[in-house]
Amino acid sequence: MSGKGGGSHNNGDGKALSATIPVSSRKMVQSLKEIVSNFPNHKIYATLKDCNMDPNKAVSRLLSQDPFHEVKSKREKKK
């Protein structure tokens, strides 16, 4: 090991980190990516592992983490 941390880097869509995801799990990660597209592949895989590879639990957990922002009306902003 060189200690520089080289190798795969996330390029925004998580494709570069796919080397760390086992081949047997990549298809499931890609399927879940269609549902929770705003999470990188490595985050989806880590959540799958935390949920014992249960895709329903993983999607539920990821969706509950999704940082939706409350939209306020112009009237509320003026106050």
N, CA, C and O of each residue as an XYZ file, in Angstrom:
316
protein
N       0.833     -1.191      0.000
C       0.000      0.000      0.000
C       0.866      1.238      0.000
O       1.873      1.307      0.706
N       0.476      2.202     -0.784
C       1.283      3.395     -0.904
C       0.997      4.410      0.181
O       1.834      5.270      0.456
N      -0.183      4.328      0.810
C      -0.526      5.274      1.855
C      -1.089      6.575      1.327
O      -1.458      7.448      2.112
N      -1.162      6.725      0.018
C      -1.690      7.952     -0.560
C      -3.198      7.913     -0.738
O      -3.810      8.942     -1.025
N      -3.806      6.749     -0.574
C      -5.248      6.652     -0.719
C      -5.700      6.721     -2.155
O      -6.843      7.084     -2.433
N      -4.826      6.379     -3.061
C      -5.173      6.425     -4.482
C      -6.113      5.309     -4.852
O      -6.625      4.602     -3.983
N      -6.336      5.150     -6.107
C      -7.231      4.086     -6.535
C      -8.540      4.671     -6.999
O      -8.570      5.553     -7.857
N      -9.624      4.177     -6.430
C     -10.926      4.629     -6.905
C     -11.384      5.855     -6.135
O     -11.258      5.929     -4.913
N     -11.910      6.797     -6.864
C     -12.464      8.010     -6.283
C     -13.886      8.158     -6.785
O     -14.217      7.704     -7.880
N     -14.719      8.791     -5.988
C     -16.097      9.016     -6.398
C     -16.130     10.177     -7.374
O     -15.627     11.261     -7.079
N     -16.719      9.951     -8.532
C     -16.789     11.001     -9.535
C     -18.164     11.659     -9.561
O     -18.536     12.293    -10.548
N     -18.920     11.506     -8.470
C     -20.221     12.139     -8.409
C     -21.357     11.156     -8.560
O     -22.387     11.300     -7.902
N     -21.195     10.160     -9.413
C     -22.274      9.199     -9.589
C     -21.964      7.851     -8.963
O     -22.775      6.930     -9.055
N     -20.814      7.716     -8.332
C     -20.482      6.491     -7.623
C     -19.943      5.379     -8.502
O     -19.665      4.291     -7.998
N     -19.784      5.613     -9.797
C     -19.335      4.552    -10.693
C     -17.893      4.142    -10.417
O     -17.547      2.970    -10.568
N     -17.059      5.076    -10.021
C     -15.654      4.760     -9.781
C     -15.501      3.867     -8.560
O     -14.540      3.102     -8.472
N     -16.426      3.950     -7.626
C     -16.335      3.138     -6.422
C     -16.970      1.762     -6.602
O     -16.993      0.970     -5.660
N     -17.481      1.466     -7.784
C     -18.130      0.179     -7.993
C     -17.161     -0.984     -7.826
O     -17.591     -2.125     -7.660
N     -15.866     -0.713     -7.867
C     -14.879     -1.765     -7.667
C     -14.923     -2.290     -6.234
O     -14.515     -3.425     -5.989
N     -15.408     -1.494     -5.285
C     -15.484     -1.932     -3.896
C     -16.776     -2.688     -3.606
O     -16.902     -3.304     -2.548
N     -17.729     -2.651     -4.520
C     -18.996     -3.358     -4.353
C     -18.872     -4.718     -5.035
O     -18.511     -4.785     -6.210
N     -19.163     -5.798     -4.321
C     -19.049     -7.132     -4.929
C     -19.932     -7.262     -6.171
O     -21.011     -6.675     -6.254
N     -19.449     -8.036     -7.121
C     -20.166     -8.215     -8.388
C     -21.581     -8.730     -8.137
O     -22.520     -8.339     -8.831
N     -21.731     -9.605     -7.149
C     -23.035    -10.198     -6.870
C     -24.049     -9.171     -6.360
O     -25.255     -9.410     -6.438
N     -23.584     -8.040     -5.843
C     -24.486     -7.027     -5.281
C     -24.691     -5.834     -6.193
O     -25.572     -5.014     -5.934
N     -23.915     -5.711     -7.242
C     -23.988     -4.524     -8.100
C     -25.341     -4.359     -8.769
O     -25.831     -3.238     -8.906
N     -25.957     -5.470     -9.190
C     -27.252     -5.382     -9.861
C     -28.310     -4.850     -8.896
O     -29.154     -4.041     -9.281
N     -28.264     -5.305     -7.642
C     -29.221     -4.830     -6.654
C     -28.996     -3.355     -6.359
O     -29.954     -2.596     -6.219
N     -27.734     -2.945     -6.262
C     -27.421     -1.536     -6.006
C     -27.938     -0.676     -7.160
O     -28.495      0.396     -6.926
N     -27.762     -1.129     -8.386
C     -28.244     -0.362     -9.538
C     -29.764     -0.266     -9.551
O     -30.321      0.765     -9.928
N     -30.437     -1.339     -9.141
C     -31.899     -1.309     -9.059
C     -32.367     -0.302     -8.014
O     -33.324      0.440     -8.239
N     -31.686     -0.283     -6.872
C     -32.061      0.656     -5.821
C     -31.700      2.088     -6.204
O     -32.345      3.037     -5.760
N     -30.675      2.237     -7.022
C     -30.242      3.563     -7.487
C     -31.362      4.243     -8.284
O     -31.475      5.469     -8.284
N     -32.187      3.438     -8.962
C     -33.308      4.003     -9.708
C     -34.341      4.622     -8.766
O     -35.043      5.561     -9.140
N     -34.429      4.097     -7.554
C     -35.398      4.601     -6.581
C     -34.824      5.772     -5.800
O     -35.489      6.791     -5.615
N     -33.591      5.622     -5.344
C     -32.944      6.662     -4.531
C     -31.751      7.204     -5.303
O     -30.601      6.986     -4.922
N     -32.032      7.901     -6.372
C     -30.984      8.328     -7.309
C     -30.050      9.395     -6.745
O     -28.979      9.624     -7.307
N     -30.428     10.048     -5.654
C     -29.578     11.110     -5.134
C     -28.512     10.601     -4.164
O     -27.798     11.404     -3.564
N     -28.392      9.276     -3.997
C     -27.364      8.693     -3.144
C     -26.321      7.994     -4.010
O     -26.674      7.362     -5.006
N     -25.054      8.096     -3.651
C     -24.013      7.398     -4.414
C     -24.087      5.891     -4.165
O     -24.630      5.444     -3.155
N     -23.540      5.127     -5.090
C     -23.590      3.663     -5.020
C     -23.001      3.123     -3.729
O     -23.553      2.190     -3.147
N     -21.898      3.686     -3.271
C     -21.278      3.153     -2.057
C     -22.154      3.367     -0.825
O     -22.130      2.550      0.095
N     -22.923      4.450     -0.795
C     -23.838      4.699      0.317
C     -25.005      3.703      0.274
O     -25.443      3.208      1.313
N     -25.499      3.417     -0.919
C     -26.580      2.441     -1.080
C     -26.109      1.066     -0.628
O     -26.829      0.361      0.080
N     -24.904      0.685     -1.036
C     -24.370     -0.626     -0.658
C     -24.135     -0.712      0.850
O     -24.428     -1.737      1.464
N     -23.615      0.346      1.442
C     -23.375      0.345      2.886
C     -24.697      0.202      3.646
O     -24.761     -0.500      4.655
N     -25.733      0.857      3.170
C     -27.039      0.747      3.816
C     -27.609     -0.651      3.626
O     -28.231     -1.199      4.536
N     -27.401     -1.226      2.455
C     -27.840     -2.610      2.222
C     -27.168     -3.562      3.209
O     -27.820     -4.440      3.774
N     -25.874     -3.385      3.412
C     -25.152     -4.245      4.357
C     -25.687     -4.057      5.773
O     -25.832     -5.028      6.515
N     -25.977     -2.825      6.148
C     -26.529     -2.552      7.479
C     -27.894     -3.203      7.667
O     -28.266     -3.566      8.783
N     -28.637     -3.348      6.577
C     -29.988     -3.925      6.622
C     -29.982     -5.408      6.263
O     -31.018     -5.953      5.882
N     -28.838     -6.060      6.378
C     -28.712     -7.498      6.051
C     -29.168     -7.812      4.628
O     -29.810     -8.832      4.376
N     -28.826     -6.919      3.707
C     -29.108     -7.059      2.272
C     -30.614     -7.110      1.965
O     -31.026     -7.687      0.959
N     -31.425     -6.507      2.833
C     -32.870     -6.416      2.597
C     -33.141     -5.113      1.842
O     -33.027     -4.033      2.421
N     -33.498     -5.202      0.555
C     -33.671     -3.979     -0.237
C     -34.815     -3.093      0.260
O     -34.730     -1.869      0.163
N     -35.876     -3.690      0.787
C     -37.000     -2.889      1.276
C     -36.588     -2.035      2.469
O     -36.919     -0.851      2.535
N     -35.871     -2.630      3.403
C     -35.404     -1.881      4.571
C     -34.394     -0.812      4.157
O     -34.404      0.302      4.681
N     -33.529     -1.162      3.219
C     -32.497     -0.220      2.782
C     -33.118      1.011      2.118
O     -32.719      2.140      2.401
N     -34.090      0.789      1.241
C     -34.741      1.922      0.572
C     -35.474      2.778      1.591
O     -35.417      4.007      1.535
N     -36.159      2.132      2.520
C     -36.869      2.872      3.549
C     -35.916      3.740      4.367
O     -36.207      4.900      4.656
N     -34.785      3.165      4.731
C     -33.801      3.910      5.532
C     -33.213      5.070      4.728
O     -33.052      6.172      5.254
N     -32.894      4.829      3.463
C     -32.316      5.891      2.640
C     -33.317      7.020      2.402
O     -32.955      8.196      2.441
N     -34.573      6.658      2.155
C     -35.574      7.693      1.917
C     -35.834      8.525      3.168
O     -36.148      9.712      3.080
N     -35.702      7.893      4.332
C     -35.911      8.653      5.566
C     -34.740      9.601      5.839
O     -34.889     10.561      6.594
N     -33.580      9.342      5.233
C     -32.417     10.210      5.389
C     -32.399     11.340      4.375
O     -31.605     12.273      4.502
N     -33.256     11.271      3.378
C     -33.237     12.241      2.297
C     -33.504     13.641      2.836
O     -34.533     13.871      3.473
N     -32.591     14.580      2.590
C     -32.724     15.922      3.169
C     -33.647     16.838      2.361
O     -33.177     17.734      1.660
N     -34.950     16.614      2.459
C     -35.883     17.509      1.787
C     -35.893     18.839      2.527
O     -35.804     18.876      3.754
N     -35.998     19.900      1.796
C     -36.038     21.224      2.391
C     -37.455     21.758      2.299
O     -38.116     21.642      1.267
N     -37.903     22.338      3.384
C     -39.243     22.905      3.400
C     -39.250     24.174      2.569
O     -38.392     25.042      2.727
N     -40.221     24.270      1.691
C     -40.355     25.448      0.845
C     -41.350     26.381      1.500
O     -42.476     25.987      1.805
N     -40.933     27.622      1.718
C     -41.799     28.601      2.366
C     -42.341     29.564      1.323
O     -41.691     29.860      0.321
N     -43.529     30.035      1.583
C     -44.136     30.986      0.652
C     -43.445     32.344      0.785
O     -42.729     32.596      1.754
N     -43.665     33.196     -0.183
C     -43.059     34.524     -0.159
C     -43.559     35.308      1.041
O     -42.811     36.093      1.625
N     -44.813     35.105      1.415
C     -45.394     35.816      2.545
C     -44.644     35.474      3.830
O     -44.366     36.357      4.642
N     -44.314     34.180      4.019
C     -43.596     33.758      5.214
C     -42.164     34.302      5.234
O     -41.623     34.598      6.299
N     -41.557     34.433      4.052
C     -40.201     34.954      3.976
C     -40.138     36.431      4.371
O     -39.147     36.879      4.946
N     -41.198     37.186      4.062
C     -41.214     38.613      4.359
C     -41.343     38.891      5.850
O     -40.934     39.956      6.314
N     -41.902     37.956      6.609
C     -42.151     38.183      8.045
C     -40.908     38.270      8.848
O     -40.970     38.459     10.063
